[in-house]
């Protein structure tokens, strides 16, 4: 049987051998052939790769070297208890340091790979989404003007003249499946779109703290003569400093008939907060409405 000292000496020799091999790998680099100067981004990436590679190698070499020293002290300085204890302290202090270095490098590269994979997946999804929408004619996805549930006429095309009673009545309409409508399309007498009022904004109108000298009747009562002008210029609390009137008219996009659903999505994205695209003959806001595309129709097309 080998004595304890003999076993320790064998382990020491093995560790010294491994340390030498890794040191050789870390320090020896074959000269590269002359190449064209790399772009700054590639040069920076190459430097990071080299730095990370060296940190891992030097950490392993350093860990093995410290282990060798500790074992050496254990073998040749066993009679000196202080030396053994000090070497253990050094080992305990340096081990977390090397582990942190290696852990940081591994975390960086795994997170980098995950990010690159997610970016590629997102890019592919965006391309696929665009292809899907370009294949759908806008007339096929839109709600034809004759099928729009919940429309209100603005007298003389003036949003301020819209009767509040008519809005309250429109929000009581139901979709074919029995679900309450979530938005009301406001039209001129010539069937051009003035704006779209969402239920969320309607609810905010009804709950807002009105000036002391203003009273508004939001009920669906034939005797209700109040008009939208009473709240038109009041600031929306959730969208301050924008007024209710600005939000109703300013968040509607327009697209031409004959295009695709990708065109509607593009117009919608070009206007922050927009969820409604009105389709007209040439895409002008003054033309009669041909159809209506909402974010819901676009979402359904993408899921199909």
N, C-alpha and C positions, 0 to 999 in steps of 0.2 A: 504493500500500500504506500502511496505517496504521502509524504508528510504535508502538513498545512503550508509550510514555507515553500515546498516544491511546487505545490499547486498554485500558490500566489505568484511564484516566479514565472510559471508557464503562462498564466493569465497576463502578467506584466509584459512578457515578450510578445504575446499575441496582440495586445493593445498597442504596443509600440509599432508593430508591423502594420496594423490597420491605420494608425496615425500617419505613418510614413507614406502609405499608399494614397491616402486622402490629401495629404499635403502636396504630394507630387501632382495629383489631379488638379488641385486648386491653383497651384502656382505655374504649372506648365501649360503654355498655350502655344499652339502652332501659329506661326506668322501667317496672316491672311494675305491672299493675293490682292494686288492693287485693284481697287474698285472705284467706281464713280462716287463722289461725295453723296451720302444719303441725305434725304430731306431732314429738316430739323426734327419733325415729329418722329421719324423712324430712328434717328440717332438717339433721341431721348428715350424711346422705347427700348432700344438696344442697350443703353446704359442701365436702365432699370432692370432688364433681364440679367445683365452681368452682375449687378450689385446684389440682386436677390440670390443668384446662384452662389456667389462668393460668401454671402452671409450664412447660408445654410451649411456650406462646406466648412467654413471656419468655425462655426458653432459646434459642428460634430468633432472637428479636430481639437478644438479647445476643450470640449467635454472629455474626450479621450485623454488628452494631456493631463487635465486635472485629476482624472481617475488614476492615471499612471503615477502621478505625484503622491496621491493619497495612499495607493497600494505600496509605493516605494517606502514611504514613511512608516507604513504598517509593518513592512518586512525588516527594514534596516534600522528603524528607530523605535522598535517596540519597547525598548527599555526606557525611552524618554516619553512619559505620559503626556507632557505638555505639547510636544511636537505632534503626537497623534491627535490630540484634541484640537489643536490649531488647524491641522490639515482638514479635519472633519468640518470645522467651521468654514474654511475657505470653500470646500466642496459644496456645502449647503448654501453658501451665498452665491456661488457662480452658477450652480445648476439652474435656478429659476431664470437667471439672466439669459443663458443660452436658449432655454426653452421658450422664453418670450420672443427672442429674435426669430427663431424658427417658426413659432406660432404666428407671428405677425406676417411673415412672408407667405405662409400657407394660406392664411385668411385673405390676404390681398389677392392672391392668384385665384383662389376658389371664387371669391366675390366678383373678380374681374370676369371670369368665365361665365358665371351666372348672369352677370349684367349683359355680356355680349350675346348670350343665348336669348335672353329676354328681349333685347333690342332687335335681334334678327326675327324673333317670333312676332313682335309688334309690327315690324316693317312688312313682313309677309302678310299679316292680317290686314294692314292698311291697303296694301296692293290688291289683296283679294276682295276687300270691301269695295274699293273703287271699281274693280272689274264687275262686281255684282250689280252695283248701282248704274253703271253705264249700260248694262244690258236691259234695264227696265225703262221703258218709255214713261215719261212723266204723266201722260194721260192714263196710263194703265194703273198707276199707283195713287193718283190724286182722287179726292172726293169731288165729283162734278158739282157745279154750283147748284143744280137742281136737287141734289141729295144732301146738301148741308143742313144739318139740324141746328137751329138756334141762330137766326139772323135778325138783325134789327136795322131799320132804316134811319139814317141821320137826315132830318129835314134840311134841304138845301146843301147837303154834304157837310154840314157843320156839326162836329162832334159835341159841342156844347149844347146843341138843341135836342140831343137825344133824350126822350122821356125816360126817367128812371123806372117808371112803372113797366115800360116795355122790356127793359133789361131784366127786371125781376121776373117778369112773365117768361122771358126766353130761358132763364136759368132753371125754370121748372120743366122744360122740355126733356124728353127721354130719347135716348138712342134706340135703334131697333131692338137691341137686346134687353132694354129696360133700364140701362144704366144712365144716371143723370149726365147731361153734357158738362164738359169742363171748361168750355170757352164759347164766347158769342162773337160772331163775325158782324161787324157794323158796316153797312153799305150805304152808298149814295142812292138817290132815286134812279140814277142811271146804271146801278149795279156795280159801280167801282168800289173798291175796298177803302174804307176810312181807317180801320184798325181792328184789332182783336182784343177783346176783354177776357182775361182768364179768371176762373172762379176764385183763385187765391187772391187776386187783386180786388175782385168784387167784395170778398169777405173782409179784406183790409179796409176798403172804403166804408163799409158798414160799421166797423169797429173803431174807426179813427176818432180821436178827440177833436170835435169841431170847435171853431171859434164861438165865443159866447153869443155872438149876434147871428149865428147861422144854425138853422135847423133843416134837416133833410129827411124826407120820408122815403125809405127804401122798400116799402111794401108793394106787393102786386095788387094795387087797389085802383079800380077805374077812376076814382075821384082824385088819385094822386097826380098832381100837376107839376111836381118838381122835375127839373131837368138836370142833366149832367154838369151843367155850368157851375152848379153849387160846389162841386168837388173837383172840377177839372183842373184848377190851378193850385190845389192843395198838395203839399209835398207828401210823397209816399214814405212812410216810416221805414219800410224795409229796403227802399231803393233811393233814399234821400241822396242828393237834393232834387231828384227828378220828381216831376208832378205826375199825378194820375193820368192826365191827358197826354203827356209826353210818352208815358210808357205804353198807353193803348195804341198810339199811332206810330211810335218810333221803333218798335221791335217786330215789325213785319217786313219780310223780304218779298221780292217779286221775281218771277222767272217766266220765260216765254214758253208758249205751247210748242210742242214739237221737239222739245229737248228730252233729257233723260233725268232720272232721279239723282244722278250724280250732280247735275247742274243745280237742282234744288238744294241739295246738301251743301254745295259750294256757296250759294247765296246765303243760306242759313248761317254757315260758319263765318261768313264775312261780316256778320252783324252780331256782336256780343249779346248773349241772352236771347237771341231770336229762336223761336220754336215754331214759327208759322211762315209758310211760303205761299203767296197767292199767285196763281197761274193766270196770265192774261195772254192776249194774242201775240204781242211782241215784248212782253215783260215790262210794260210801262204801268205805273201805279194809277194813271188816269183812265185806263181802259177797263171795260166791264170784266168782271171775274169769270174765268172759264172753269177754274177748279181750285182746290185748296189742298196743300200738302203740309202735314204737321210732322213733328219729330217722331210721332207714333208710327206713321206710314213708313218712314225711313228705317226705323228700328225693325219693323216687321219684315221689310225687304232684306235687311242684313241677316236676319235670323232664318230666312227661308232657305 
